[in-house]
């Protein structure tokens, strides 16, 4: 089963690379592209004196509605010449309601295509959109660093740590893994007391091979402090053009404060990353 409904969420037309990537992925999968244009009201009621909130809220909502409408119009102009099936919709939400709207859309999508939510060029609401797709929508998310360079997915790396999140990502990525020319199951510093003990990645490799995936295993020592740096370096070494990994094995709060493999990879990804949990 492939990806037949692909979603991308836009809050600003500066995300044109994200839209281009979603179009390319839709064409590749012969899917339907849903583009959700959002106007976000960032008003915080506590910042205004009594009686002013109603006026400020109305003005902010009007601006958000105008922005969403303009964004939808620009997206329609961009998609009209494309040879894919697509639809565009728009909505307005306050910051607190963004997760619910995005989550509902993502829930009925096979894949969500988004830009990196951290680092240079990230939009203010990108983090909330990404987390809403993963948590509220329970959807796999394809993070594209600087647009989707075709062809991609010929050599895929799987960041394997035996976690439920990593397994969920592998299952969601199966259509891409089957189509890949080669897949490396990358295991970093496995514990000798883990569930797989002396054969890290072995059971996963067997499962993938039975699906026709050309998989092999690489066990690496932890030579750098950050897992994301090791994964990026390994991807460069073997010429991988895509990474599959589980998302948020630790809480979002912990990752926001202390960092973690998910947050670091979302910030430093050099190749497309498919995440799920």
C-alpha positions in Angstrom: 0.0 0.0 0.0 1.4 3.4 -1.0 0.7 7.0 0.0 -2.6 8.1 -1.7 -3.4 11.2 0.4 -0.5 13.6 1.0 -0.9 16.7 3.1 1.1 19.9 3.5 0.3 22.7 5.8 1.3 26.3 4.9 1.2 29.4 7.1 3.3 31.6 4.8 4.1 31.7 1.1 7.8 31.7 2.0 7.3 27.9 2.3 7.3 27.5 -1.5 10.1 24.8 -1.2 7.8 22.8 1.1 5.0 23.1 -1.5 7.3 22.1 -4.3 8.4 19.0 -2.3 4.8 18.0 -1.6 4.0 18.3 -5.3 7.0 16.2 -6.3 6.1 13.5 -3.7 2.5 13.5 -4.9 3.6 13.1 -8.5 6.0 10.3 -7.5 3.3 8.4 -5.6 0.4 9.2 -8.0 -1.4 10.5 -5.0 -3.8 13.3 -4.2 -2.3 16.5 -2.6 -4.2 18.3 0.1 -2.9 21.8 0.8 -4.1 23.4 4.1 -3.5 27.1 4.2 -3.6 28.6 7.7 -4.0 32.1 9.1 -2.7 32.1 12.7 -3.8 34.6 15.3 -1.0 35.1 17.8 -3.0 37.4 20.1 -2.5 36.9 23.8 -5.4 38.3 25.9 -3.3 38.9 29.0 -1.2 41.5 27.2 -4.0 44.1 26.9 -5.9 46.3 29.3 -9.5 45.5 30.2 -11.9 46.2 27.4 -9.3 46.3 24.7 -9.2 42.6 24.1 -12.4 42.4 22.0 -11.1 45.0 19.5 -7.6 43.5 19.3 -9.0 40.0 18.8 -11.3 41.1 16.0 -8.5 43.0 14.3 -6.1 40.1 14.6 -8.7 37.6 13.3 -9.5 39.8 10.4 -5.8 40.0 9.5 -5.4 36.2 9.8 -8.5 35.6 7.6 -7.1 38.0 4.9 -3.7 36.3 5.1 -5.2 32.8 4.8 -7.3 33.9 1.8 -4.4 35.5 0.1 -2.2 32.4 0.7 -4.9 30.1 -0.7 -5.2 32.2 -3.8 -1.4 32.1 -4.4 -1.3 28.4 -3.9 -4.1 27.8 -6.4 -2.3 29.9 -9.0 0.9 27.8 -8.4 -0.9 24.5 -8.6 -3.1 25.2 -11.6 -0.4 24.2 -14.2 0.6 21.0 -12.3 -0.3 17.6 -13.6 -1.4 16.2 -10.3 -4.7 15.8 -8.4 -4.9 18.5 -5.7 -7.3 20.5 -3.5 -6.7 23.6 -1.4 -8.5 24.7 1.8 -7.9 27.5 4.3 -8.8 28.2 7.9 -8.0 30.6 10.7 -7.0 29.5 14.2 -5.5 31.0 17.4 -2.2 29.5 18.5 -4.0 27.3 21.0 -6.3 25.8 18.5 -3.7 25.1 15.8 -2.9 21.6 16.9 -6.5 20.5 16.7 -7.0 21.7 13.2 -3.7 20.3 11.9 -4.2 17.1 13.8 -7.6 16.5 12.2 -6.3 17.0 8.7 -3.2 14.8 9.3 -5.3 12.0 10.8 -6.8 11.3 7.4 -3.6 11.6 5.4 -1.1 8.9 4.6 1.9 11.3 4.7 2.5 14.9 5.8 5.2 16.8 4.0 6.8 19.7 6.0 9.9 21.9 6.2 12.3 21.7 9.1 10.6 23.2 12.1 13.9 24.5 13.7 16.9 26.3 12.5 17.4 29.0 9.9 14.4 29.8 7.7 11.9 28.0 10.0 8.5 29.8 10.2 7.2 30.7 13.7 4.4 28.0 13.7 6.4 25.2 12.1 7.2 23.5 15.4 3.5 23.4 16.5 2.4 22.1 13.0 5.0 19.3 13.0 4.1 18.2 16.5 0.4 18.4 15.8 0.8 16.1 12.7 2.9 13.6 14.8 0.9 13.6 18.0 -2.7 14.7 17.3 -2.7 13.3 13.8 -0.6 10.2 14.4 0.7 10.6 10.8 4.1 10.0 9.4 5.9 13.2 8.6 8.4 13.7 5.8 10.7 16.6 6.8 12.5 18.1 3.8 15.5 20.3 4.6 15.8 22.5 1.5 13.2 21.1 -0.8 12.9 17.6 -2.2 15.8 16.9 -4.6 14.8 14.2 -7.1 15.5 11.4 -7.3 15.5 10.6 -3.6 14.9 7.4 -1.6 17.3 5.3 -3.6 19.5 4.6 -0.6 17.7 4.9 2.7 19.1 4.7 6.3 17.0 3.5 9.2 18.0 4.8 12.6 17.3 1.7 14.6 17.2 1.7 18.4 14.6 -1.1 19.0 12.0 1.4 20.2 8.3 1.4 19.5 8.7 4.8 17.7 11.4 3.4 15.4 9.3 0.4 14.6 6.3 2.7 13.8 8.5 4.7 11.5 9.7 1.6 9.6 6.1 0.4 9.1 5.0 3.8 7.8 8.0 4.0 5.5 7.5 0.6 4.0 6.4 1.8 0.5 9.6 3.8 0.2 11.8 1.0 1.6 10.4 -1.5 -0.9 11.1 0.9 -3.7 14.7 1.7 -2.6 17.7 0.3 -4.3 19.3 -0.4 -0.9 18.5 0.1 2.8 20.9 0.3 5.7 19.7 -0.5 9.3 22.0 1.8 11.3 22.4 0.8 15.0 24.5 3.1 17.2 26.1 1.7 20.3 23.6 -1.0 21.0 23.2 -2.3 24.6 24.3 -5.9 25.1 21.4 -6.2 27.5 18.8 -5.0 25.0 16.0 -7.1 23.6 18.1 -8.0 20.5 21.3 -8.6 22.5 24.0 -10.0 20.2 22.1 -9.5 17.0 21.0 -5.8 16.9 18.9 -5.2 13.8 18.7 -8.8 12.8 15.0 -9.4 13.3 14.2 -6.1 11.5 16.4 -7.0 8.6 14.7 -10.4 8.3 11.3 -8.8 8.3 12.2 -6.2 5.7 13.9 -8.9 3.5 10.7 -10.8 3.4 9.0 -7.7 2.0 11.6 -7.6 -0.8 13.7 -4.8 0.8 17.4 -5.0 0.0 18.5 -4.4 3.6 21.8 -4.7 5.5 23.0 -3.8 9.0 25.7 -1.5 10.2 26.6 -1.3 13.9 28.4 1.9 14.8 30.2 3.1 17.9 29.1 6.3 19.5 32.0 8.5 18.5 30.2 11.9 18.8 28.1 13.3 21.6 25.0 13.8 19.5 23.2 10.9 17.8 22.0 13.3 15.1 25.6 14.2 14.2 26.5 10.5 13.9 23.5 9.9 11.6 24.3 12.8 9.4 27.9 11.8 9.1 26.9 8.2 8.3 24.4 9.4 5.7 27.2 11.4 4.0 29.6 8.4 4.1 27.3 6.0 2.4 25.6 8.5 0.1 22.1 8.0 1.7 19.5 10.3 0.4 16.8 9.7 3.0 16.6 8.8 6.7 13.8 6.9 8.6 13.6 7.3 12.4 11.2 7.3 15.3 10.1 10.6 16.7 10.0 11.8 20.3 11.0 8.7 22.3 11.2 11.2 25.2 8.7 13.8 26.1 8.4 17.0 24.0 9.1 19.1 27.1 12.3 17.2 27.8 13.4 17.5 24.2 12.6 21.3 24.2 14.7 21.9 27.4 17.5 19.4 27.1 17.5 18.5 23.5 17.3 15.0 22.0 17.8 13.0 18.8 14.4 14.1 17.4 14.9 17.8 17.9 18.5 17.8 16.9 17.7 15.9 13.7 14.8 18.2 12.9 17.2 21.1 13.1 20.3 19.7 11.4 18.8 17.3 8.8 20.7 17.3 5.6 18.6 14.7 3.8 14.8 14.1 3.9 13.7 12.5 7.1 10.6 10.4 7.5 9.5 10.4 11.2 6.6 8.7 13.0 5.7 7.6 16.5 
